[in-house]
């Protein structure tokens, strides 16, 4: 069993202290964890669940998944009282154990354990000496619990893609752009030229698309938000037409995009999450775009996933695409 200490909150401090990692080993685990991505089973005392603590836990886990056109909760939450937490319940993929005990704890802490009762499982233990200190954490601005759940779910799917990915897509991105990536097997419909690759599952319901392109850059300043959006719009206008003549994809500017500057080792990168629309058409949906500065080749490499699923929720489609993008690396 591997144990990861995510953070610890001393009672006398107002900030969070991230702790290091620890690990231990237990007996072999044979049963696979059950459930679907972002399912979380909360185990806590019934009185806590029905009170302010339970409400705060639910509110935290059900915060909206980022950059979707309609709000969708990140986690699907279910509850179990400690007395009913039996062997069947212990196989769930994501478990949050909440314990308030002034005799056992002197500070609020969240500890993450991997593969406790089943393989592929994440168990988070949220521990506190009092309900007041626990509420102080849960009602604050921190998103450590959700960030950790998203990271673990993305790692799970990325590991799956290592063995179950579209080999043709990987071959084409390596050949055209020296980019290695594991993408879902069903992304088997493609349109390509020397400067632009477009792959899709071409589904009637829950359509997922991946596009790849590059543009020249002398330095990492080209990763600036407005420049990336302008380049995106110029590429999609040229290569992604709508259903009607003269229609094309652009970034929806009525809603703000989420921009994050990243540092992947020595390679600067950035991610943009937002909404797209078809100019001159009624189509639209969410997208996530990753961009890397490839210094040896003086260029920016862009890999983007977008979803068109007007009839259904989009969270899990976007989860799959972003997990795939996180496997990408420049060769």
C-alpha positions in Angstrom: 0.0 0.0 0.0 1.4 3.4 -0.9 0.4 6.4 1.2 0.7 10.0 0.1 0.3 12.9 2.5 -1.4 15.7 0.6 -1.5 18.4 3.2 -1.7 19.2 6.8 -3.3 22.2 8.5 -2.0 23.0 12.0 -4.7 24.6 14.2 -2.6 27.7 14.9 -1.7 28.4 11.3 -3.9 30.0 8.7 -2.1 28.4 5.7 -1.7 24.9 4.3 1.4 22.9 4.7 2.0 20.3 2.0 3.7 17.3 3.4 6.1 14.8 1.8 5.4 11.3 0.6 5.5 8.1 2.6 4.9 4.5 1.6 4.4 1.1 3.0 3.7 -2.4 1.7 0.9 -4.7 2.4 -0.2 -8.1 1.1 -1.1 -8.7 -2.5 -4.3 -7.2 -3.9 -6.2 -9.2 -6.5 -9.6 -7.5 -6.8 -9.9 -4.5 -9.1 -11.5 -1.3 -7.8 -15.1 -0.8 -9.0 -17.0 2.2 -10.2 -16.7 4.8 -13.0 -14.5 7.9 -13.1 -15.2 10.6 -10.5 -17.4 8.4 -8.3 -16.6 9.1 -4.7 -17.9 7.2 -1.7 -17.9 9.3 1.5 -17.7 7.4 4.8 -18.4 9.4 8.0 -20.6 9.5 11.1 -24.3 10.0 10.2 -24.7 13.1 12.4 -21.8 14.7 10.6 -23.2 13.8 7.2 -26.6 15.3 8.0 -25.0 18.5 9.4 -22.7 21.3 8.2 -19.7 19.0 7.7 -21.6 16.7 5.4 -23.0 19.7 3.5 -19.5 21.2 3.1 -18.1 17.9 1.9 -20.8 17.5 -0.7 -20.4 21.1 -1.9 -16.7 20.6 -2.2 -16.9 17.4 -4.2 -19.7 18.7 -6.4 -18.0 21.9 -7.5 -18.3 22.3 -11.3 -15.9 20.5 -13.6 -13.8 23.2 -15.4 -14.8 25.0 -18.6 -18.0 23.3 -19.6 -21.0 25.1 -21.3 -23.4 23.9 -18.6 -22.4 23.2 -15.0 -21.6 19.5 -14.2 -20.4 18.4 -10.7 -16.9 17.0 -10.7 -17.7 14.1 -8.5 -20.7 11.8 -8.2 -21.1 11.4 -4.4 -22.6 8.5 -2.5 -22.6 8.0 1.3 -22.0 5.2 3.7 -22.1 5.2 7.5 -19.0 3.6 9.1 -21.0 0.6 10.4 -22.1 -0.3 6.9 -18.7 0.1 5.4 -18.3 -3.6 4.5 -16.2 -5.6 2.0 -18.4 -4.6 -0.9 -18.1 -0.9 -0.2 -14.4 -1.2 0.3 -13.8 -2.0 -3.4 -15.0 1.4 -4.6 -12.4 3.3 -6.7 -12.5 6.6 -4.8 -13.2 6.6 -1.0 -13.2 9.6 1.3 -13.1 8.6 5.0 -13.9 11.6 7.3 -13.1 11.3 10.9 -13.5 14.0 13.7 -11.7 12.9 16.9 -10.1 15.4 19.4 -8.3 12.5 21.1 -6.6 11.2 18.0 -5.8 14.4 16.0 -4.3 17.8 16.8 -4.6 19.2 13.3 -6.6 18.8 10.1 -4.9 16.5 7.6 -5.7 14.8 4.3 -3.8 11.6 3.7 -4.1 9.6 0.4 -3.6 5.9 0.3 -3.3 3.8 -2.9 -4.5 0.3 -3.3 -5.8 -0.2 0.2 -8.6 -2.8 -0.3 -8.5 -3.2 -4.1 -6.0 -2.4 -6.9 -6.4 0.9 -8.8 -8.1 2.4 -5.7 -7.6 5.8 -4.0 -8.5 6.2 -0.4 -8.5 9.7 1.1 -8.6 10.1 4.9 -9.8 13.6 6.0 -9.0 13.8 9.8 -9.7 16.6 12.2 -9.8 17.3 16.0 -13.0 19.3 15.7 -15.9 20.1 13.4 -15.0 23.8 13.5 -11.4 23.2 12.1 -12.8 20.8 9.5 -15.3 23.4 8.3 -12.6 26.0 8.2 -10.8 23.9 5.7 -13.8 22.7 3.7 -15.3 26.2 3.3 -12.1 27.8 2.4 -10.8 28.4 -1.2 -8.7 25.2 -1.3 -9.5 22.7 -4.0 -6.9 20.1 -3.0 -9.4 17.2 -2.8 -10.9 17.8 -6.2 -7.5 18.5 -7.8 -6.2 15.2 -6.4 -9.2 13.3 -7.6 -8.9 14.7 -11.1 -5.1 14.0 -11.2 -5.7 10.4 -10.1 -8.5 9.8 -12.6 -6.4 11.2 -15.4 -3.5 9.0 -14.5 -5.8 5.9 -14.5 -7.0 6.6 -18.0 -3.6 7.5 -19.2 -2.3 4.2 -18.0 -5.2 2.5 -19.8 -4.2 4.3 -23.0 -0.7 3.0 -22.9 -2.1 -0.5 -23.8 -5.2 0.6 -25.6 -4.5 3.5 -28.0 -4.8 4.4 -31.7 -1.5 3.3 -33.2 -2.2 5.0 -36.5 -2.8 8.4 -34.8 0.4 7.9 -32.8 2.3 7.1 -36.0 1.0 10.2 -37.8 1.7 12.6 -35.0 5.2 11.3 -34.6 5.9 11.5 -38.4 4.3 14.9 -38.9 5.2 16.8 -35.7 7.6 14.6 -33.7 4.9 14.4 -31.1 4.3 11.1 -29.2 0.7 10.7 -27.8 -1.6 8.0 -26.7 -5.2 8.7 -27.9 -8.4 6.6 -27.6 -8.7 3.8 -30.1 -12.0 5.1 -31.5 -10.3 8.2 -32.9 -10.0 6.5 -36.2 -11.5 9.1 -38.7 -8.9 11.5 -39.9 -8.1 14.4 -42.2 -4.5 15.4 -42.6 -2.2 17.6 -44.5 1.4 18.7 -44.0 0.6 21.3 -41.3 -2.6 20.1 -39.7 -3.9 16.7 -38.3 -7.5 16.1 -37.4 -8.8 12.9 -35.8 -12.3 12.1 -34.6 -14.5 9.3 -33.3 -17.1 10.7 -35.8 -19.8 9.6 -33.4 -23.5 10.6 -33.8 -23.7 11.0 -30.0 -20.8 12.2 -27.9 -18.4 13.3 -30.7 -14.8 13.7 -29.7 -12.1 15.4 -31.9 -8.3 15.9 -31.6 -6.4 18.4 -33.7 -2.6 19.0 -34.0 -0.7 21.8 -35.5 2.5 23.9 -35.1 3.6 27.5 -35.7 7.0 29.2 -35.6 8.2 30.8 -32.4 11.5 32.3 -31.4 10.9 32.0 -27.6 8.4 31.0 -25.0 6.6 34.3 -25.2 4.5 32.8 -27.9 2.7 30.9 -25.2 1.0 34.1 -24.1 -2.8 33.6 -23.8 -4.0 36.1 -26.4 -1.4 34.9 -29.0 -2.5 31.2 -28.5 -6.1 32.1 -28.9 -5.4 34.2 -32.0 -3.4 31.3 -33.6 -6.1 28.8 -32.6 -8.8 30.9 -34.3 -6.7 31.3 -37.5 -6.1 27.6 -37.7 -9.7 26.4 -37.0 -11.1 29.0 -39.3 -9.0 27.6 -42.1 -9.3 23.8 -41.3 -12.6 23.2 -39.5 -15.7 24.2 -41.5 -19.3 24.1 -40.2 -22.3 22.5 -41.8 -23.2 25.6 -43.8 -21.1 27.3 -46.5 -18.8 29.9 -45.0 -19.2 28.7 -41.4 -16.1 27.8 -39.4 -14.9 27.2 -35.8 -13.8 30.0 -33.5 -13.2 30.5 -29.8 -16.4 31.6 -28.1 -15.5 35.1 -26.7 -18.7 35.7 -24.7 -17.3 33.6 -21.9 -13.8 33.7 -20.4 -11.2 31.0 -21.1 -9.2 29.4 -18.4 -5.5 29.9 -19.0 -2.6 28.2 -17.1 1.1 28.6 -17.7 3.0 25.3 -17.0 6.6 24.2 -16.7 7.0 20.6 -17.8 10.6 20.0 -16.8 12.7 22.4 -18.9 9.9 22.7 -21.5 7.5 25.7 -21.1 3.9 25.0 -21.9 0.4 26.3 -21.4 -3.1 25.0 -21.3 -6.3 26.8 -22.4 -9.8 25.5 -21.5 -12.8 27.2 -23.0 -15.8 27.0 -25.3 -15.9 26.9 -29.1 -18.6 27.7 -31.6 -19.3 27.6 -35.3 -19.5 31.0 -36.8 -22.5 31.0 -39.0 -23.8 27.8 -37.5 -25.5 26.6 -34.3 -22.9 24.1 -33.1 -20.7 24.6 -30.0 -19.1 22.9 -27.1 -16.0 22.7 -24.8 -12.3 22.4 -25.7 -9.0 22.0 -24.0 -5.8 23.0 -25.8 -2.2 22.2 -24.7 0.8 24.1 -26.2 4.5 23.4 -25.8 7.5 25.5 -26.8 9.9 23.3 -28.7 13.1 25.4 -28.4 15.4 23.2 -30.6 12.9 23.5 -33.5 11.8 27.1 -32.8 8.1 26.3 -32.8 5.0 25.9 -30.7 3.3 22.5 -30.8 -0.4 22.5 -30.1 -2.6 19.5 -29.3 -6.3 20.1 -28.7 -9.4 18.1 -27.9 -13.0 19.3 -28.3 -16.4 17.8 -27.8 -19.7 18.1 -29.5 -22.5 16.5 -27.4 -25.5 18.8 -27.2 -27.7 15.9 -26.0 -25.8 14.8 -23.0 -23.2 15.7 -20.3 -19.7 16.4 -21.5 -17.5 15.9 -18.4 -16.4 12.3 -19.1 -15.7 13.1 -22.8 -13.5 16.0 -21.8 -11.8 13.9 -19.2 -10.8 11.3 -21.7 -9.5 13.9 -24.2 -7.5 15.8 -21.6 -6.1 12.6 -20.1 -4.9 11.7 -23.6 -3.3 15.1 -24.1 -1.4 14.7 -20.8 0.4 11.7 -22.3 1.9 13.8 -25.1 5.6 14.5 -25.3 7.8 16.1 -27.9 10.4 13.7 -29.3 
